[in-house]
Amino acid sequence: MDPTRTATARTGPRTGPGTEVRGSDRPRLARHVRLTFCRTRRRPILLHPETVVVLNGSGAAILELCDGRHTVTEIVTELGGRYRTVPGDEVRRFLARLVARRWMELSDG
């Protein structure tokens, strides 16, 4: 091991409390989380073992684009084309909350 080496290589997706969401990150749902539509509620929902989260329209729109291919910047741009205003900082905060709960994983862009 070289003690002068300062850079660290990322070996896998980042997740957990305190993880910063950057524009170049590529978010995707964790393996144990599913985005689906609840016919009873007539709303999109996020399924996590023993938990159901009912999503609003903007939350569902963000998560539909979290496929591990789109960067956060691309997601904000895409949503900006659909809606009038899409604050990028709100999208990053929403994703950061999911990352903190380990429902979302981030890969480097």
N, C-alpha and C positions, 0 to 999 in steps of 0.2 A: 504494500500500500504506500502510495506516494503522499507524504504529509504536506507537500507544497500545493497539491491539487485543491482548487477551490470550487470548481463546478461539480454538480452532482447530476447524474443521469436519471431521468424519470423512467421507471420500469413499468408503470401501469397507470390506470386511471386514478385521479385524485378525488377524494371524497372525505367528508367529516367536518366537524365544527372548525371554524376559522379558515377554511379554504377560500381563497380569493378567486372570484370569477372574472376572467379577463376576456377581452374581445376576441382573442385568437383561440380560446378554448372551444372544444367541440363537445357539447353536452349530450348525454344519452341517459335514459332511465336505467336504473340498476336492474340487474337480472330478476330480482324478486318483486318488481313493481310493474304494473300494467296500466296503460291508459285505455279506457274502453268507454262505451256509451251505455248508460242505464236506461232501459226502456221505461221502467216504472217512474223514475224521477224525471225522465226526458232531459237529462243533462249528462255531460261528460263526467266521468269519475276516474279517480286514480286509485287503483287497488294495490294494497300493501298487505301482507299477512296480518289478519285480524284488524285491519283498518280500511275504511272507505272514506275518501276525501271527495266531496262534491265540488267540482270546479266551476268557476264562472267562465264566460266566453273567452276572455283574454288569456286566462291561465291555460285553458285547453288549446288555444291557438299557439301559445308558446311551446307547450309540450309536444304538439304535433310535429314541430320542426326539430325537436331534440332527438335526432336519429344517429348522432355520432359523426355525421358527414358535414352538417352545417356548423359554421362557427357562430359564436354569440353575436358578432357584428353582422353576419349574414342573416341571422334570425331577426335582429332589430330592423335591418333594411327591408326584409320581406314583409314584416308586420307593418312597417311604415308605408309600404305600397298598398296595403289593405285598409288601413285605418288612418285617420288624420294625424294623430300624434301618438308616438310610441317612445316614451322616455327610456333611453337605454339603461339608465341607472336603476329604474324600477324593474326592468327585465333581469338585470344582474342580481338585484336583491332577491327577487322571486327565486331565481335559480340557486342563489347562495343558501336560502332557507332549505331548499330540497337537498342540496349537497350536505348541509349540516345534519340533516336527518338520515343521510345515507340512502336517499331515494333516487339521487341523481349522481352520475359519475362524470368527471371532466377529463378529456384527453387533450394533450397539447396540440395546437393547431399547426 
